[in-house]
Amino acid sequence: MAVSIHNNVVSGPEERPIPAHLSYGQFLFDKLKAGGNKIAQISAETGESVTYQNILQNSVNLAVALQELGLQKGDVVSLSCENRFEFTVASLAVIFAGGVLSTLNVTYSPGEISHVFQITKPKFIFTSPITAQNMYDCSKDLTFVKNLILFGEYDIVPAVFYNDLVKKHCDIDDFALVDVNGAEDTVAVMCSSGTTGLPKGVMLTHVNFLTLSAHMKYYLETSQQKRKHNVITALSLIPWFHAYGFITTLAVMCLHVEVVFLVRFEEEQFLETIQKYKINMTTIVPPLAVFLAKHPLVSKYDLSSLNEMWCGAAPLSKEIQTLVTKRTGIDFIKQGYGLTEVTMACCVDLVGRSKAGSCGTPAPGMKIKVIDTESGKKLGPNEEGELCIKSPLRMKGYLGDKASGDAMIDEEGYVKTGDIGYYDKEGYFYIVDRLKELIKYKGFQSNKEGYFYIVDRLKELIKYKGFQVAPAELESLLLQHSAVADCGVVGRPDELAGELPVAFVVKQPEANIQEQEIIDYVAKKVSPAKRLRGGVIFVDEIPKNQSGKILRRELRKMLSANIKSKL
């Protein structure tokens, strides 16, 4: 997988473009049909399983039922539920019928739900009992919503029952998918994470998904020679309503991977599932890696079947990655880097070519540059700046917000990610932090071969006396302390310095560490600008969204409440 660096632009290998006329729905249909009676999905909670044939038949039945209810090509259908069999069937049915799928986070507040509904204007809304009341309350007065469709048997709110819609048997061979223009027609509107504000609707086309599926096939085939097992049994824990979970779940299903899924993360159930089903592959987020590295429960279970993990959603430090590898004996932890606006896939860490702490090299067709955040100048190897990406996987735009979508694209056609990172001389990338999360100290930013290393998000940098401090860097350092179970860092407003780094810390069980010990520990390992001058606040848990990203706005609220309580 050749990577090249020219004029401070790192390029992934060339790829064959996906023909514009192809349909993602037809691709999924054919793959499901080929899967036949192989097990496709297993619920870890109930032990129930479904085959590819089961999924295809129910998806066709539901697609026809939706068309009979009035679904037409281009109509948006919302879906909000936990990981469950019906999620997959509903998603496929909408795609087969030519609709546009819009998934909603099950933890969205009524305000966030209403915001998304006003953007997407769904004709139908799929919901489960855990989200039904909010979905109903937020949609009952919307004239563009025709029906709420409820999973399960409970008559919670006025709705059409999903089970009634899939009862009618339709002949698969007689079913005709709706024709689409793969390059132009939107297949899904994925919500941006919303960790920094109200979510935006990211429009992704059929070609976006087809291209990613081709990438996933290549990645899995590349690692096949290194894999202990011929048959892949994967554990899916990432919420499917999240872009990371949704896109990867459909992609691996097309490769006939047997997927065991969990509804939520519970420590013992997670470990028991790996042991019981002899899971050899899973996708994780950094907080879960911290759990595997440090929690005493992990030692009580046999995790020897695990061969590879894919980690995304946020940077995973080299130190935590090494701890997980040593403790579990897992062969490969592969980091990836992506964002919804480029269909998730930007960089991937391939088996046999990985570097600890790196999120890998650019995916096929990708061009990535790192620019100075002030001047916009392209930077060379080992120089930190904002990552900008040019890709055939770039979104069609933000639904109902063309201006914001256009503002993300620079004059050369690159997407401005808002992520701070760098690449080394071989083209490996390293993510440092979010630009908007950096803490600025005295006007300077504080915080390498073609591998990219993600440092942090541009808007999350803490500004201390002009120096910019990356929270992710301090968090990585804190997690190396044996008494720290979890942590999050934000900036405390300060009249003279701008912001002072403050750490929220969750102690390990029975740990007796004090605030000053942590402050001193960090001070010995970092430059003066990065010291925890804002102090340490001990908490029971760090607020995160379901994909594992720290909700820094919630930390800032907690900080504000802490400051007020001391006045």
C-alpha positions in Angstrom: 0.0 0.0 0.0 2.2 2.8 -1.3 2.2 6.2 0.4 4.0 9.2 -1.2 4.9 12.6 0.1 5.2 15.5 -2.4 5.3 19.2 -1.7 4.3 18.5 1.9 1.2 16.6 0.9 0.9 12.9 2.0 -1.0 10.8 -0.5 -2.5 7.3 -0.1 -2.3 4.7 -2.9 -4.3 5.3 -6.0 -7.7 3.7 -6.2 -10.1 2.7 -9.0 -13.1 5.1 -8.8 -16.5 3.6 -8.1 -18.8 4.0 -11.2 -21.3 6.8 -10.6 -24.3 4.7 -11.5 -23.8 2.0 -8.9 -26.3 1.6 -6.0 -25.3 0.8 -2.5 -28.6 -0.8 -2.0 -28.0 -3.2 -4.8 -24.6 -4.0 -3.4 -26.0 -4.8 0.0 -28.8 -6.8 -1.5 -26.4 -9.0 -3.5 -24.1 -9.5 -0.5 -26.9 -10.5 1.8 -28.2 -12.9 -0.8 -24.8 -14.5 -1.2 -24.6 -14.9 2.6 -27.5 -17.3 2.6 -27.9 -19.3 5.8 -24.7 -18.1 7.4 -25.1 -16.5 10.8 -25.0 -12.8 10.4 -25.7 -11.3 13.9 -26.0 -12.7 17.4 -27.4 -10.8 20.4 -25.0 -11.3 23.3 -27.9 -10.5 25.8 -30.4 -13.1 24.5 -28.3 -15.5 22.5 -30.7 -15.1 19.6 -29.2 -15.2 16.1 -30.3 -14.3 12.6 -28.9 -15.4 9.2 -28.2 -13.2 6.2 -31.3 -14.8 4.6 -33.4 -13.7 7.5 -32.1 -10.2 7.3 -32.7 -10.0 3.6 -36.2 -11.4 3.7 -37.3 -9.0 6.5 -35.7 -6.0 4.8 -37.5 -6.7 1.5 -40.8 -7.2 3.4 -40.3 -3.9 5.2 -39.2 -2.0 2.1 -42.4 -3.0 0.3 -44.5 -2.1 3.3 -42.9 1.3 3.5 -43.6 1.9 -0.2 -47.2 1.0 0.4 -47.3 3.5 3.3 -46.1 6.2 0.9 -42.3 6.2 1.0 -40.9 7.6 -2.2 -37.3 8.0 -3.5 -35.5 10.7 -1.6 -37.8 10.7 1.5 -36.0 10.9 4.8 -36.6 8.2 7.4 -35.3 8.7 10.9 -34.1 5.8 13.1 -33.4 6.1 16.9 -32.8 3.0 18.9 -30.2 0.9 20.7 -28.3 -1.9 18.9 -30.9 -4.5 18.0 -31.8 -6.7 15.0 -34.5 -4.4 13.8 -31.9 -1.6 13.4 -30.2 -3.4 10.6 -33.5 -4.4 8.9 -34.9 -0.9 9.0 -31.7 0.6 7.7 -31.6 -1.8 4.7 -35.3 -1.5 4.0 -35.0 2.3 3.7 -32.0 2.0 1.4 -33.7 -0.7 -0.8 -36.8 1.5 -1.2 -34.7 4.6 -2.3 -35.2 6.5 1.0 -32.6 8.5 2.9 -31.7 7.1 6.4 -31.1 9.5 9.3 -29.9 8.0 12.6 -30.4 9.8 15.9 -28.4 9.3 19.1 -30.6 7.7 21.7 -29.3 10.1 24.3 -30.4 13.2 22.4 -32.4 15.7 24.4 -35.8 16.9 23.1 -34.1 20.1 21.9 -31.5 18.1 19.9 -34.2 15.8 18.5 -36.3 18.7 17.4 -33.3 20.3 15.8 -32.5 17.2 13.7 -36.1 16.8 12.7 -36.2 20.4 11.4 -33.1 19.7 9.4 -34.1 16.3 7.9 -37.9 16.5 7.9 -38.5 12.8 8.1 -41.6 11.2 6.6 -41.3 8.1 8.9 -39.6 7.6 12.3 -38.4 4.2 13.6 -38.1 4.0 17.3 -37.7 1.5 20.2 -39.4 1.6 23.6 -36.4 3.4 25.1 -36.7 6.4 22.7 -40.4 6.2 21.8 -41.8 8.9 24.2 -39.2 11.5 23.1 -39.7 10.7 19.4 -43.4 11.0 19.8 -43.3 14.2 21.8 -41.0 15.9 19.3 -42.8 14.8 16.2 -46.6 14.8 17.1 -47.1 18.3 15.8 -44.9 18.0 12.7 -47.0 17.9 9.5 -44.2 16.3 7.5 -44.1 13.2 9.7 -46.6 10.5 8.5 -46.0 7.6 10.9 -44.0 6.6 13.9 -43.0 2.9 13.6 -42.4 1.1 16.9 -40.1 -1.9 17.5 -41.4 -4.4 20.1 -44.9 -5.3 21.3 -45.6 -2.5 23.8 -48.3 0.0 22.9 -46.3 3.0 24.4 -47.3 5.8 22.0 -49.5 6.1 18.9 -47.6 4.2 16.3 -47.5 1.5 13.6 -45.9 -1.7 14.8 -42.8 -2.9 13.0 -43.7 -6.5 13.5 -46.9 -6.0 11.5 -45.0 -4.5 8.6 -42.6 -7.4 8.2 -45.3 -10.1 8.4 -46.2 -9.8 4.7 -43.9 -12.2 2.8 -42.6 -10.8 -0.5 -40.7 -12.8 -3.1 -37.0 -11.7 -3.0 -36.5 -12.6 -6.6 -39.4 -10.4 -7.7 -38.3 -7.4 -5.7 -36.9 -4.5 -7.6 -34.7 -1.9 -5.9 -35.3 1.8 -6.7 -32.9 3.1 -9.3 -30.4 5.7 -8.1 -27.6 7.9 -9.2 -24.8 6.6 -7.0 -22.7 9.8 -7.2 -25.5 12.3 -6.6 -28.2 10.6 -4.6 -27.9 10.7 -0.8 -28.2 7.4 1.0 -27.8 8.6 4.6 -27.8 11.8 6.6 -25.4 11.1 9.5 -25.4 13.5 12.5 -22.1 15.1 13.4 -21.1 14.3 16.9 -22.5 17.4 18.5 -19.8 17.5 21.2 -19.2 21.1 20.4 -22.7 22.3 19.6 -25.9 21.2 17.9 -25.4 18.4 15.4 -25.3 19.0 11.6 -26.7 16.6 9.0 -23.9 15.2 6.9 -25.1 14.0 3.5 -23.4 10.8 2.2 -24.0 9.3 -1.2 -24.2 5.7 -2.4 -20.7 6.1 -3.9 -19.4 7.2 -0.5 -20.5 4.0 1.1 -19.5 1.8 -1.8 -16.0 3.2 -1.7 -15.7 2.7 2.1 -16.8 -0.9 1.6 -14.1 -1.5 -0.9 -11.6 -0.1 1.6 -12.8 -2.3 4.4 -12.5 -5.4 2.2 -8.9 -4.4 1.4 -8.1 -3.9 5.1 -9.5 -7.2 6.2 -7.9 -9.1 3.4 -4.5 -7.4 4.1 -4.6 -8.7 7.7 -5.8 -12.2 6.8 -2.3 -13.6 6.6 -1.6 -12.4 10.1 -4.9 -13.6 11.6 -5.0 -16.7 13.8 -8.5 -17.6 12.7 -10.0 -18.2 9.3 -13.5 -17.3 10.4 -13.9 -13.8 11.9 -16.2 -13.5 14.9 -16.5 -9.8 15.7 -17.9 -8.0 18.8 -19.9 -4.9 18.0 -20.3 -2.5 21.0 -20.1 0.9 19.3 -23.6 2.3 19.0 -24.9 1.7 15.5 -26.7 5.1 15.4 -23.2 6.7 15.5 -21.5 7.1 12.1 -18.6 5.0 13.2 -20.8 2.1 14.3 -23.3 2.4 11.5 -20.8 2.5 8.6 -18.5 -0.2 10.0 -21.4 -2.5 10.8 -22.8 -2.5 7.3 -19.3 -2.8 5.8 -18.3 -5.9 7.8 -21.7 -7.5 7.1 -21.0 -7.3 3.4 -17.8 -9.3 4.1 -19.9 -12.1 5.8 -18.4 -11.5 9.2 -20.3 -13.0 12.1 -21.2 -10.1 14.5 -22.0 -10.5 18.1 -23.5 -7.3 19.4 -24.0 -5.7 22.8 -26.6 -3.0 23.6 -24.4 -1.2 26.1 -21.1 -1.4 27.8 -21.2 -3.3 31.1 -17.9 -4.5 32.4 -18.6 -8.1 33.1 -20.9 -8.7 30.2 -18.3 -7.3 27.8 -15.6 -9.6 29.1 -18.0 -12.6 29.3 -19.0 -12.1 25.7 -15.4 -12.2 24.5 -14.8 -15.3 26.5 -18.0 -17.1 25.6 -18.1 -16.4 21.8 -14.3 -16.5 21.4 -14.3 -13.1 19.9 -11.3 -12.5 17.7 -12.0 -9.0 16.4 -13.7 -5.9 17.9 -14.0 -2.2 17.5 -13.3 0.0 20.6 -12.9 3.6 21.7 -10.0 4.9 23.9 -12.0 4.7 27.2 -12.6 1.0 26.6 -8.9 0.6 26.0 -8.2 2.3 29.3 -10.6 -0.3 31.0 -8.7 -3.2 29.4 -5.4 -1.7 30.4 -6.2 -0.9 34.0 -9.3 -2.6 35.4 -8.7 -5.5 37.8 -11.7 -7.5 36.4 -9.9 -8.0 33.1 -7.5 -10.5 34.6 -10.4 -12.8 35.6 -11.4 -13.6 32.0 -9.9 -15.6 29.1 -9.4 -13.1 26.3 -6.9 -15.2 24.4 -9.1 -15.5 21.4 -8.7 -11.7 20.7 -6.5 -11.2 17.7 -7.1 -7.6 16.6 -8.9 -4.5 17.7 -9.8 -1.4 15.7 -9.7 1.8 17.8 -11.3 5.1 16.7 -13.4 8.1 17.7 -10.5 9.7 19.7 -6.7 9.5 20.0 -5.3 6.4 21.7 -2.0 7.0 23.4 1.0 4.9 22.7 1.3 4.1 26.5 -2.3 2.8 26.8 -1.9 0.8 23.6 1.2 -0.9 24.9 -0.5 -1.7 28.2 -3.5 -3.3 26.5 -1.2 -5.4 24.2 0.9 -6.6 27.1 -2.0 -7.4 29.4 -4.3 -9.1 26.9 -1.8 -10.7 24.6 -3.7 -9.3 21.6 -1.6 -9.3 18.4 -2.8 -6.1 16.8 -4.4 -2.8 17.9 -5.1 -0.9 14.8 -5.9 2.8 15.1 -7.9 4.6 12.4 -8.7 8.2 11.9 -11.7 9.7 10.2 -14.6 12.1 10.5 -18.2 11.8 9.3 -17.6 14.5 6.7 -15.3 12.2 4.8 -17.3 8.9 5.5 -15.1 8.1 8.5 -12.1 6.7 6.5 -9.0 9.0 6.3 -6.1 7.0 7.8 -5.7 3.3 8.7 -3.1 1.4 10.7 -2.5 -1.8 8.7 -1.4 -5.0 10.3 2.4 -5.5 9.9 2.9 -1.8 9.1 1.7 -0.2 12.3 3.4 2.2 14.7 2.2 2.5 18.3 0.4 5.8 18.8 -0.1 6.4 15.1 -3.5 6.3 13.4 -1.8 5.0 10.3 -1.3 6.2 6.7 -3.8 7.8 4.3 -6.4 5.5 2.9 -6.6 4.9 -0.9 -7.4 8.1 -2.8 -6.7 10.3 0.2 -4.5 13.4 0.2 -3.6 15.0 3.5 -1.8 18.1 4.3 -0.9 19.7 7.7 -1.2 23.5 7.8 -0.1 26.2 10.2 -3.1 27.3 12.1 -2.2 31.0 11.8 -0.7 31.4 8.3 -2.2 28.4 6.5 1.3 27.4 5.3 1.8 23.7 4.5 4.0 22.1 7.1 6.6 19.3 6.7 7.2 16.1 8.7 7.0 16.4 12.5 5.5 19.8 12.5 2.1 20.1 14.3 -0.8 21.9 12.6 -4.4 21.4 11.4 -5.1 18.4 9.2 -6.8 19.1 5.9 -8.1 16.2 3.7 -8.9 15.9 0.0 -10.9 12.7 -0.6 -13.3 11.0 -3.0 -15.2 10.1 0.2 -16.0 13.8 1.0 -19.5 14.4 2.0 -22.1 15.9 -0.4 -22.6 18.7 2.1 -24.6 19.6 5.2 -28.3 19.2 4.7 -30.0 22.6 4.9 -26.7 24.4 5.7 -24.7 24.9 2.5 -22.8 27.8 3.9 -21.3 25.8 6.8 -20.4 22.9 4.4 -18.7 25.3 2.0 -16.8 27.0 4.8 -15.1 23.6 5.7 -13.5 23.4 2.2 -10.4 25.4 1.4 -9.5 26.9 -2.0 -7.7 23.6 -3.0 -10.7 21.4 -2.2 -9.4 20.1 1.2 -11.7 19.6 4.2 -10.5 21.5 7.2 -10.9 18.9 10.0 -10.2 21.0 13.1 -7.8 18.3 14.3 -4.3 19.0 15.3 -1.6 16.4 14.4 1.5 15.7 12.4 3.0 13.1 10.1 6.5 11.5 10.2 8.9 11.0 7.3 7.2 7.7 6.3 3.7 9.3 6.1 2.4 8.0 9.4 0.0 10.4 11.1 -0.4 11.2 14.7 -3.4 13.1 16.1 -2.7 15.5 19.0 -5.9 17.3 19.9 -8.9 19.4 18.8 -7.9 22.9 17.9 -10.8 24.3 19.8 -9.7 22.3 22.9 -6.2 23.6 23.1 -5.3 25.6 26.2 -3.4 28.7 25.2 -0.6 29.9 27.5 1.4 33.1 26.7 0.6 32.9 23.0 2.4 29.7 22.2 0.9 26.3 21.3 2.2 23.5 23.6 1.4 20.3 23.3 7.6 12.3 13.6 7.9 9.3 8.8 4.1 9.6 6.8 2.3 8.1 9.8 -0.2 10.6 11.1 -0.5 11.2 14.9 -3.7 13.0 16.0 -2.8 15.4 18.8 -6.1 17.0 19.5 -9.1 19.0 18.2 -8.4 22.5 17.0 -11.2 24.2 19.0 -10.4 22.2 22.2 -6.9 23.6 22.8 -6.4 25.3 26.1 -4.8 28.8 25.8 -2.5 29.6 28.7 -0.7 32.9 28.4 -0.5 32.5 24.7 0.8 28.9 24.8 -1.6 26.3 23.5 -1.9 23.1 25.6 -3.5 19.9 24.2 -5.9 18.3 26.7 -5.4 14.9 25.1 -1.7 15.0 25.8 -2.2 15.7 29.5 -5.0 13.0 29.7 -2.6 10.5 28.2 0.0 11.3 30.8 -2.5 11.2 33.7 -3.7 7.8 32.6 -0.2 6.4 33.0 -0.5 7.0 36.7 -1.5 3.8 38.5 -4.0 5.6 40.8 -5.9 7.2 37.9 -8.8 5.3 36.4 -10.0 8.0 34.0 -9.6 11.7 33.5 -10.5 14.8 31.4 -8.8 18.1 31.0 -10.2 21.6 30.2 -9.2 25.2 30.7 -10.1 27.2 33.8 -10.7 30.9 32.8 -8.0 33.2 34.3 -7.7 36.9 34.0 -3.9 37.0 33.7 -3.1 33.7 32.0 -6.1 33.3 29.8 -6.8 29.7 30.8 -5.2 27.3 33.4 -5.3 23.5 32.8 -7.5 21.7 35.2 -7.9 17.9 35.5 -11.0 16.0 36.4 -9.8 12.7 37.8 -11.5 9.4 38.6 -9.5 7.5 41.1 -8.8 3.7 40.9 -10.8 1.8 43.5 -9.2 2.2 46.9 -6.6 4.6 45.6 -5.7 7.3 48.2 -3.9 9.8 46.0 -4.3 13.6 46.8 -4.6 16.6 44.5 -1.0 17.8 45.1 0.5 14.4 44.2 -1.1 14.5 40.8 -0.1 18.1 40.2 3.5 17.3 41.1 3.4 14.1 39.0 2.4 16.1 35.9 4.8 19.0 36.7 7.8 16.6 36.6 6.9 15.4 33.1 5.8 18.4 31.2 7.0 21.9 30.3 5.8 24.8 32.5 2.9 25.8 30.2 1.4 22.4 30.6 1.3 22.1 34.3 -2.0 21.7 36.1 -2.1 25.2 37.4 -5.9 25.1 37.5 -5.8 22.2 40.0 -7.4 18.7 40.2 -11.0 17.9 40.8 -11.9 14.3 41.8 -15.2 13.0 40.3 -17.0 9.7 40.0 -17.0 9.6 36.2 -16.0 11.6 33.2 -19.0 12.6 31.0 -18.7 11.1 27.5 -21.0 10.5 24.5 -21.8 6.9 23.5 -18.9 6.8 21.0 -16.5 7.5 23.9 -15.6 11.1 23.2 -15.2 13.3 26.3 -18.0 15.9 26.6 -15.8 18.9 27.4 -18.8 21.2 27.5 -20.1 19.1 30.4 -16.7 19.3 32.1 -16.8 23.1 31.7 -20.3 23.1 33.4 -18.9 21.0 36.2 -15.9 23.4 36.5 -18.2 26.4 36.6 -20.3 24.8 39.3 -17.2 24.0 41.3 -15.9 27.5 41.1 -19.3 29.0 42.1 -19.5 26.6 45.1 -16.2 28.0 46.5 -17.2 31.7 46.2 
